Amino acid sequence: MLRWQQPSTDDTGRLVLTEMEHPCPGGCAPQWRYPAAERDLVVDVPDHQAATDAAPPPTRARGHADAAQELPDALAALIQAAVRRAEGRAD
């Protein structure tokens, strides 16, 4: 069964969160599973780590969003210099 929450309008026109449900399109199990082509997206905890409480959390692959959050050193220096000039500091 596929289950999710979806915004929709009620009888008065207000936006509410509705519980949605749809039978598994593959008819395979009571829970939905990733297709074989997308199994690499699923994070599995190895059996030897699942038994310990001190297991580190799984890491994720860095992507474009991560790269967009990092400034090159030269650009960071330019921005800092511009802020200092705008604040009247000449450090």
DSSP file (Angstrom, degrees, kcal/mol; ACC not computed):
  #  RESIDUE AA STRUCTURE BP1 BP2  ACC     N-H-->O    O-->H-N    N-H-->O    O-->H-N    TCO  KAPPA ALPHA  PHI   PSI    X-CA   Y-CA   Z-CA
    1    1 A M              0   0    0      0, 0.0    31,-0.7     0, 0.0     2,-0.5   0.000 360.0 360.0 360.0 130.8    0.0    0.0    0.0
    2    2 A L  E     -A   22   0A   0     20,-3.6    20,-2.4    29,-0.1     2,-0.4  -0.843 360.0-178.2 -92.7 127.4    1.3    3.5   -0.9
    3    3 A R  E     +A   21   0A   0     -2,-0.5     2,-0.3    18,-0.2    18,-0.2  -0.985  11.5 145.9-129.7 139.3    0.5    6.0    1.8
    4    4 A W  E     -A   20   0A   0     16,-1.7    16,-3.6    -2,-0.4     2,-0.4  -0.968  42.0-111.3-158.2 168.9    1.2    9.8    1.9
    5    5 A Q  E     -A   19   0A   0     -2,-0.3    14,-0.2    14,-0.2    12,-0.1  -0.911  33.2-177.5-109.8 138.7   -0.2   13.1    3.0
    6    6 A Q  E     -A   18   0A   0     12,-2.6    12,-2.8    -2,-0.4     2,-0.2  -0.999  28.3-116.1-138.9 134.2   -1.3   15.6    0.4
    7    7 A P  E     +A   17   0A   0      0, 0.0     2,-0.3     0, 0.0    10,-0.2  -0.477  47.2 153.3 -67.5 138.1   -2.7   19.2    0.8
    8    8 A S  E     -A   16   0A   0      8,-2.8     8,-3.6    -2,-0.2     2,-0.3  -0.947  42.5 -98.3-153.7 170.9   -6.3   19.5   -0.4
    9    9 A T  E     -A   15   0A   0     -2,-0.3     6,-0.2     6,-0.2     2,-0.1  -0.746  29.9-145.5 -98.5 145.3   -9.3   21.7    0.2
   10   10 A D    >   -     0   0    0      4,-2.3     3,-1.5    -2,-0.3    -1,-0.1  -0.206  44.1 -76.8 -92.7-168.6  -12.2   20.8    2.5
   11   11 A D  T 3  S+     0   0    0      1,-0.3    -2,-0.0     2,-0.1    -1,-0.0   0.768 132.1  49.9 -63.2 -26.5  -15.9   21.6    2.1
   12   12 A T  T 3  S-     0   0    0      2,-0.1    -1,-0.3     0, 0.0     3,-0.1   0.480 119.5-107.2 -91.9  -1.9  -15.4   25.2    3.3
   13   13 A G  S <  S+     0   0    0     -3,-1.5     2,-0.1     1,-0.3    -2,-0.1   0.459  73.2 139.6  91.6   1.4  -12.4   25.8    0.9
   14   14 A R        -     0   0    0      1,-0.1    -4,-2.3    -5,-0.0     2,-0.5  -0.481  58.9-110.9 -77.4 150.9   -9.8   25.7    3.7
   15   15 A L  E     +A    9   0A   0     -6,-0.2     2,-0.3    -2,-0.1    -6,-0.2  -0.721  45.4 172.1 -83.4 124.0   -6.5   23.9    2.9
   16   16 A V  E     -A    8   0A   0     -8,-3.6    -8,-2.8    -2,-0.5     2,-0.6  -0.896  37.2-111.4-129.6 159.2   -6.2   20.7    4.9
   17   17 A L  E     -A    7   0A   0     -2,-0.3     2,-0.4   -10,-0.2    -8,-0.0  -0.838  36.9-161.6 -93.2 118.5   -3.7   17.8    5.0
   18   18 A T  E     -A    6   0A   0    -12,-2.8   -12,-2.6    -2,-0.6     2,-0.5  -0.836  17.9-126.5-106.4 135.7   -5.4   14.6    3.7
   19   19 A E  E     -A    5   0A   0     -2,-0.4     2,-0.3   -14,-0.2   -14,-0.2  -0.691  31.8-164.0 -77.4 123.3   -4.2   11.1    4.2
   20   20 A M  E     -A    4   0A   0    -16,-3.6   -16,-1.7    -2,-0.5     2,-0.3  -0.806   9.1-175.5-110.4 152.3   -4.0    9.4    0.8
   21   21 A E  E     +A    3   0A   0     -2,-0.3   -18,-0.2   -18,-0.2    -2,-0.0  -0.993   6.0 174.2-149.4 138.7   -3.7    5.7    0.1
   22   22 A H  E     -A    2   0A   0    -20,-2.4   -20,-3.6    -2,-0.3    -2,-0.0  -0.994  36.5-106.2-145.6 137.6   -3.2    3.7   -3.1
   23   23 A P        -     0   0    0      0, 0.0    -2,-0.0     0, 0.0     9,-0.0  -0.305  51.9 -88.8 -61.1 148.2   -2.7   -0.1   -3.7
   24   24 A C    >   -     0   0    0      5,-0.3     3,-1.3     1,-0.2     7,-0.0  -0.392  33.4-139.5 -57.2 125.0    0.9   -1.0   -4.6
   25   25 A P  T 3  S+     0   0    0      0, 0.0    -1,-0.2     0, 0.0     7,-0.0   0.791 103.9  46.4 -62.4 -26.1    1.0   -0.8   -8.5
   26   26 A G  T 3  S-     0   0    0      3,-0.1    -2,-0.1     0, 0.0     6,-0.0   0.550 101.1-135.6 -90.0  -7.4    3.1   -4.0   -8.6
   27   27 A G    <   +     0   0    0     -3,-1.3    -3,-0.0     2,-0.1     0, 0.0   0.807  64.0 131.2  59.8  29.6    0.8   -5.8   -6.1
   28   28 A C        -     0   0    0      1,-0.2    -1,-0.1     5,-0.1     4,-0.1   0.853  63.8 -17.5 -89.0 -35.9    4.0   -7.0   -4.4
   29   29 A A        -     0   0    0      2,-0.1    -5,-0.3     1,-0.1    -1,-0.2  -0.974  63.7 -96.3-162.4 167.7    3.6   -6.3   -0.7
   30   30 A P  S    S+     0   0    0      0, 0.0     2,-0.3     0, 0.0    -1,-0.1   0.744 111.2  52.9 -67.9 -20.6    1.7   -4.4    2.0
   31   31 A Q  S    S-     0   0    0    -29,-0.0     2,-0.2    -7,-0.0   -29,-0.1  -0.879  93.5-110.9-114.0 150.3    4.6   -1.8    1.9
   32   32 A W        -     0   0    0    -31,-0.7     2,-0.3    -2,-0.3   -29,-0.0  -0.497  32.7-160.0 -75.5 145.2    5.9    0.0   -1.1
   33   33 A R        -     0   0    0     -2,-0.2     3,-0.1    -4,-0.1    -5,-0.1  -0.922  24.7-102.6-124.1 151.1    9.4   -0.9   -2.3
   34   34 A Y        -     0   0    0     -2,-0.3     5,-0.1     1,-0.1     8,-0.0  -0.467  44.8-106.8 -65.8 141.3   11.9    1.0   -4.4
   35   35 A P    >   -     0   0    0      0, 0.0     3,-1.9     0, 0.0     4,-0.4  -0.315  33.7-106.0 -62.7 156.7   12.1   -0.4   -8.0
   36   36 A A  G >  S+     0   0    0      1,-0.3     3,-1.1     2,-0.2     4,-0.3   0.838 120.0  59.7 -55.6 -35.4   15.3   -2.3   -8.7
   37   37 A A  G 3  S+     0   0    0      1,-0.2    -1,-0.3     2,-0.1     3,-0.2   0.705 111.0  41.0 -68.4 -18.4   16.7    0.6  -10.7
   38   38 A E  G X  S+     0   0    0     -3,-1.9     3,-2.1     1,-0.1     4,-0.3   0.268  78.7 107.5-111.9  10.0   16.5    2.9   -7.7
   39   39 A R  G X   +     0   0    0     -3,-1.1     3,-1.5    -4,-0.4    -1,-0.1   0.774  69.4  68.7 -61.8 -25.3   17.7    0.6   -5.0
   40   40 A D  G 3  S+     0   0    0     -4,-0.3    -1,-0.3     1,-0.3    -2,-0.1   0.660  91.2  63.1 -68.7 -12.4   21.0    2.5   -4.8
   41   41 A L  G <  S+     0   0    0     -3,-2.1     2,-0.4     2,-0.1    -1,-0.3   0.613  84.2  93.0 -82.9 -13.5   19.0    5.4   -3.3
   42   42 A V  S <  S-     0   0    0     -3,-1.5     2,-0.7    -4,-0.3    -3,-0.0  -0.676  71.6-141.2 -86.2 131.1   18.0    3.3   -0.2
   43   43 A V        -     0   0    0     -2,-0.4     2,-0.4    15,-0.0    -2,-0.1  -0.830  21.5-170.7 -93.5 114.6   20.3    3.6    2.8
   44   44 A D        -     0   0    0     -2,-0.7     3,-0.0     0, 0.0    -2,-0.0  -0.865  18.7-136.4-105.0 138.7   20.7    0.2    4.5
   45   45 A V        -     0   0    0     -2,-0.4     5,-0.1    13,-0.1    -2,-0.0  -0.835  31.4-115.9 -90.2 123.7   22.3   -0.2    7.8
   46   46 A P    >>  -     0   0    0      0, 0.0     4,-1.8     0, 0.0     3,-1.3  -0.239  23.0-116.2 -57.8 148.5   24.7   -3.2    7.7
   47   47 A D  H 3> S+     0   0    0      1,-0.3     4,-0.9     2,-0.2    -2,-0.0   0.850 113.9  57.0 -56.2 -38.3   23.6   -6.1   10.1
   48   48 A H  H 34 S+     0   0    0      1,-0.2    -1,-0.3     2,-0.2     4,-0.2   0.760 112.3  42.3 -69.4 -21.8   26.8   -5.7   12.2
   49   49 A Q  H X4 S+     0   0    0     -3,-1.3     3,-1.2     2,-0.1     6,-0.3   0.751 101.0  68.8 -90.7 -27.0   26.0   -2.1   12.9
   50   50 A A  H 3< S+     0   0    0     -4,-1.8    -2,-0.2     1,-0.3    -1,-0.1   0.806  95.9  55.9 -63.1 -28.7   22.2   -2.5   13.5
   51   51 A A  T 3< S+     0   0    0     -4,-0.9     2,-0.3     2,-0.0    -1,-0.3   0.675  97.9  74.6 -78.9 -16.9   22.9   -4.4   16.7
   52   52 A T    X   -     0   0    0     -3,-1.2     3,-0.7    -4,-0.2    -3,-0.0  -0.760  65.6-151.1-102.7 144.7   25.0   -1.6   18.3
   53   53 A D  T 3  S+     0   0    0     -2,-0.3    -1,-0.1     1,-0.2    -4,-0.0   0.729  95.9  61.9 -78.4 -22.2   23.6    1.7   19.7
   54   54 A A  T 3  S+     0   0    0      2,-0.0    -1,-0.2    -5,-0.0    -5,-0.0   0.217  71.1 135.4 -90.8  15.7   26.9    3.5   18.8
   55   55 A A    <   -     0   0    0     -3,-0.7    -6,-0.0    -6,-0.3   -10,-0.0  -0.434  59.8-116.6 -65.4 133.2   26.6    2.9   15.1
   56   56 A P        -     0   0    0      0, 0.0    -1,-0.1     0, 0.0     3,-0.1  -0.375  34.1-100.2 -68.5 150.0   27.4    6.1   13.1
   57   57 A P        -     0   0    0      0, 0.0     2,-0.0     0, 0.0   -12,-0.0  -0.376  46.6 -95.7 -66.6 149.9   24.5    7.5   11.1
   58   58 A P        -     0   0    0      0, 0.0     2,-0.2     0, 0.0   -13,-0.1  -0.358  39.0-131.8 -65.0 146.1   24.7    6.8    7.4
   59   59 A T        -     0   0    0     -3,-0.1     2,-0.3    -2,-0.0     0, 0.0  -0.642  14.8-138.5 -95.9 157.6   26.3    9.4    5.2
   60   60 A R        -     0   0    0     -2,-0.2     2,-0.2   -17,-0.0     3,-0.0  -0.797  25.6 -97.6-113.5 158.5   24.8   10.7    2.0
   61   61 A A        -     0   0    0     -2,-0.3     2,-0.2     1,-0.1    -1,-0.0  -0.525  40.6-117.0 -72.7 136.7   26.5   11.6   -1.2
   62   62 A R        +     0   0    0     -2,-0.2     2,-0.2     1,-0.1    -1,-0.1  -0.528  43.5 175.5 -73.7 141.5   27.3   15.2   -1.7
   63   63 A G     >  -     0   0    0     -2,-0.2     4,-1.9    -3,-0.0     3,-0.2  -0.485  46.7 -65.6-131.1-160.6   25.5   16.8   -4.6
   64   64 A H  H  > S+     0   0    0      1,-0.2     4,-2.2     2,-0.2     5,-0.2   0.849 125.3  57.5 -64.5 -36.9   24.9   20.1   -6.4
   65   65 A A  H  > S+     0   0    0      1,-0.2     4,-0.9     2,-0.2    -1,-0.2   0.896 107.2  48.9 -63.5 -38.8   23.1   21.7   -3.4
   66   66 A D  H >4 S+     0   0    0      1,-0.2     3,-0.8     2,-0.2     4,-0.3   0.929 111.1  49.4 -64.4 -44.6   26.1   21.1   -1.2
   67   67 A A  H >< S+     0   0    0     -4,-1.9     3,-1.2     1,-0.2    -2,-0.2   0.855 106.3  56.7 -63.7 -34.6   28.4   22.6   -3.8
   68   68 A A  H 3< S+     0   0    0     -4,-2.2    -1,-0.2     1,-0.2    -2,-0.2   0.729 101.3  58.1 -69.8 -21.0   26.2   25.6   -4.1
   69   69 A Q  T << S+     0   0    0     -4,-0.9     2,-0.4    -3,-0.8    -1,-0.2   0.503  93.5  81.6 -86.8  -4.2   26.5   26.3   -0.4
   70   70 A E    <   -     0   0    0     -3,-1.2    -4,-0.0    -4,-0.3     0, 0.0  -0.871  65.7-153.4-107.0 133.1   30.3   26.6   -0.6
   71   71 A L        -     0   0    0     -2,-0.4     2,-0.0     2,-0.0    -2,-0.0  -0.835  24.2-113.4-100.8 139.8   32.1   29.8   -1.6
   72   72 A P     >  -     0   0    0      0, 0.0     4,-2.4     0, 0.0     3,-0.3  -0.409  32.8-113.5 -62.6 149.9   35.5   29.7   -3.2
   73   73 A D  H  > S+     0   0    0      1,-0.2     4,-2.3     2,-0.2     5,-0.2   0.876 115.7  53.0 -55.7 -41.6   38.1   31.4   -0.9
   74   74 A A  H  > S+     0   0    0      1,-0.2     4,-2.0     2,-0.2    -1,-0.2   0.899 110.6  46.5 -63.8 -40.8   38.6   34.3   -3.3
   75   75 A L  H  > S+     0   0    0     -3,-0.3     4,-2.3     2,-0.2    -1,-0.2   0.897 111.1  52.0 -68.7 -39.8   34.9   35.1   -3.5
   76   76 A A  H  X S+     0   0    0     -4,-2.4     4,-2.4     1,-0.2    -2,-0.2   0.902 109.5  50.4 -61.6 -40.7   34.5   34.9    0.3
   77   77 A A  H  X S+     0   0    0     -4,-2.3     4,-2.4    -5,-0.2    -2,-0.2   0.897 109.5  50.9 -64.8 -40.6   37.4   37.3    0.7
   78   78 A L  H  X S+     0   0    0     -4,-2.0     4,-2.2     2,-0.2    -2,-0.2   0.915 111.5  47.5 -62.2 -43.3   35.8   39.8   -1.8
   79   79 A I  H  X S+     0   0    0     -4,-2.3     4,-2.3     2,-0.2    -2,-0.2   0.917 112.0  49.6 -65.3 -43.1   32.5   39.6    0.0
   80   80 A Q  H  X S+     0   0    0     -4,-2.4     4,-2.4     1,-0.2    -2,-0.2   0.908 111.2  49.6 -62.6 -41.4   34.2   40.2    3.4
   81   81 A A  H  X S+     0   0    0     -4,-2.4     4,-2.4     1,-0.2    -1,-0.2   0.899 110.2  50.6 -64.2 -40.6   36.1   43.2    2.0
   82   82 A A  H  X S+     0   0    0     -4,-2.2     4,-2.4     2,-0.2    -1,-0.2   0.894 110.7  49.0 -64.7 -39.7   32.9   44.7    0.6
   83   83 A V  H  X S+     0   0    0     -4,-2.3     4,-2.0     2,-0.2     6,-0.2   0.919 110.6  50.5 -65.5 -43.3   31.2   44.3    4.0
   84   84 A R  H  <>S+     0   0    0     -4,-2.4     5,-2.8     1,-0.2     4,-0.5   0.924 111.8  47.7 -60.6 -43.9   34.1   45.9    5.8
   85   85 A R  H ><5S+     0   0    0     -4,-2.4     3,-1.0     1,-0.2    -1,-0.2   0.915 111.1  50.9 -62.7 -42.3   34.1   48.8    3.3
   86   86 A A  H 3<5S+     0   0    0     -4,-2.4    -1,-0.2     1,-0.3    -2,-0.2   0.834 111.6  47.7 -65.2 -31.8   30.3   49.2    3.7
   87   87 A E  T 3<5S-     0   0    0     -4,-2.0    -1,-0.3    -5,-0.2    -2,-0.2   0.492 117.6-114.2 -86.7  -3.3   30.7   49.3    7.5
   88   88 A G  T < 5S+     0   0    0     -3,-1.0     2,-0.3    -4,-0.5    -3,-0.2   0.656  71.3 135.7  81.1  15.7   33.5   51.8    7.3
   89   89 A R      < -     0   0    0     -5,-2.8    -1,-0.3    -6,-0.2    -2,-0.1  -0.746  37.6-168.9 -96.1 145.9   36.1   49.4    8.6
   90   90 A A              0   0    0     -2,-0.3    -1,-0.1     1,-0.1    -5,-0.1  -0.194 360.0 360.0-124.4  41.8   39.5   49.2    7.0
   91   91 A D              0   0    0    -10,-0.1    -1,-0.1    -7,-0.0   -10,-0.0   0.530 360.0 360.0 -63.9 360.0   41.0   46.1    8.6
